[in-house]
Amino acid sequence: MSKAIEGFGELVSVDWLKNHLNDERIIILDASLPKVTGSASKLLDKQIPKARFFDIKNTFSNTSSEFPNTIPSEIQFEQASQDLGLNNNSIIVVYDNVGMYSSPRAWWLFKTFGHQQVAVLDGGLPEWTKRGYTTENIISKPYIKGDFKATYNPNNVVYFESLDMIVQDPNFKIIDARSSDRFNGLVSEPREGLRSGTIPNSENLPFETVLNDNKFKSPDEIKVVFNQLATPNQQLVFSCGSGITACILSLAATIAGYNNSVYDGSWTEYGTLTTATMDKPNTWTKDELLAYILLFVAHSDLDETRKEKDYILSRVDKKVYQRVHERFEADNDYQSIQNIIEGVKTHDYYRNDLADLFADIKLMAFADGEMDIMENMAYILLKKILK
């Protein structure tokens, strides 16, 4: 292993990299995603001098997987790293052309495959150019094969098969890096055909929350952010849409000293694999649970009116409504109550959440002008069993 370089950590500044640009021990990797544009569009054909392209989408993902950006095998990562000319003693700095987007994914992959001498360039290429440092046109060339050896660290990764246990375990906290609108189902998922929703018992922390102008906040500021969602002794599990921005939160948590891992499949996998069945209420999203509860009250008088249906559809997506309605029709009253109790327990409702839930129930019941006797009885029953 190379001797440590002063100032090298999980993050390095653009000034630090400029001062070490000619150090032969340092390998610079451009981990940009070509399809991500926006503020970085003018930088798409530029790179930091001597940078090598780290292709997350293809070379460093399992492209045979059903889901995007899936972690590659140990041997695939090892061989691809060797082809990039990486060695066991390489000191790696990764960046991207957005500033802080996909480079933490590259950092996380190296950590997951046992390479500790890797850092993310704070602020990325935009910060580099902002400081007036030179760039060059992107070039592609072969490299002398390296001796990089991958050693898979399973503690860094969470898979779908573990989620049922993690959702129920108070020692874990699942945190979703997507925008609040996506997390709350207010906008559609960008992946065509993917339903909106959340992993049960998860919290939302948009990845931008740990950043200031595409650079990370201080460790103390990051701790304040995470302390609002989790206790210091909890294992944090990060999710997002497809495993990219979850790694931003993973890097932030590492900087602040939290034990953490990444759910590699993230919502794309979870939302897909839990779409076909609603057999287990502990896998329902919050929207699915809300729709189920509203249907329970609406049908308490054996008559779901058009206005009640319209209200439910104003709160959840049509596909959610249809999926939940099919499940609700198959359940008897006892099963419905048990499903609701389990779902509320899974989502760890707090007092304010329950207040919002019961406000929704009332608004739905009064959508047709009145809450009849049976609906009121269902409302009182839910108040009693969910208090």
Phi, psi and omega in degrees: 000141180292151174297139182299147177257133181302133178089356180271123178216209178293331177236147168228150180276164178293328177295318178299314181295320178301320182288341182246017187298330183263008178285118185293344180284342187265130175248128180258128181242129175268108183258028181295149172262118186305328185277352179274118184243231180083229185297339183268003188303324181285351182255005187298333182254015182242154176214161173291141183310134177073010180291150176243143185278122177260101189276092182296317188293329187241292187294324185250030171223158174277095186287349177276353180287153176292338188246150184287151173061022181297138182304136180282173175286165178301316183290322178297315180296319180298311183293320180295323178293319177298320180296334177278001180082021181274144180240168178298331181262010180294140173255112194254134172240125181248147178213171171220167187273000174272326182131301174207092181217284186264344181298323176297335175296317178297315177305313182296320179297316179297317178298319181294330179257026165086005181262114186269338184274068180220138180223156176259138177282113184293117182093345173060204183298321178302319179292323178299313181288328178300326179279359177082015180280149188287152174234173175222162177294145180295130179232151178239130180208158178284156179235155175295127185302132182268179180251023182306135178238123180268139175227107187294132177250100184294341181290345181276347191235139172243138179246164184307320185298339182267350191292324179304318179288316184296319180303325184268349188267117181293349177282352179245152171224120179270126182235127186258125185273359181292167176297157180296327179294320178289316181300320182270005176072022181278341174228157181287153174291142182293335179282121184301131177086353180275128181287158173279162177149188181219157171288133181308141175066020178265158177247156180257131173216089178309135189301333181296342183298332182265007183242154168232110179053048176068013172238152184289143172294170180291157177307320180294320179293322179295319178301319178301318179298309184289329180294343176282344184244334188213160175270155184301335183268000178279147172276118181275134177240119185259139179227166175202221176276310183217024173092005181271297185286343172302328181287337173296315178293324178298317178296316178300315180295322178296317178301321184272359174091020180265139170291134184203163175212171182239131171281106191298318182287335179050201188296329180303314179288311184297314181295330178283312186286342178255007180285320190287341183222146172239033184296327185247112179302336179284358174254357181292146172283168180296324177295319179295319178295316179301314180299319181296316180295317179295322176294323179301315180289316182300326183268002181297334175258016177065020184210100175275108184285165179299319181292325176294318177298317179299322179295315180300319180291340175283345183255335181223159179295150181302321180294323176297313180302313183295317181296315182290321180300319179297317178293317182299319181297335182274350184260147170272177185300318181297315179297321180299315181296316179296321178298317181295315179300314181294319180295316179296320178296318180298318183276002173052053180298138174256176186304314181295323178297316179295323177299317177295321179299313181290332173295320177299317180300315181296316180298320178295315182296326181272001182301329179262017173105339181201157171258108184285178187300315183292320177295321178295321178295320178295321178298312180296320179299315180295321177301322184286316186278342183255002182292000000 
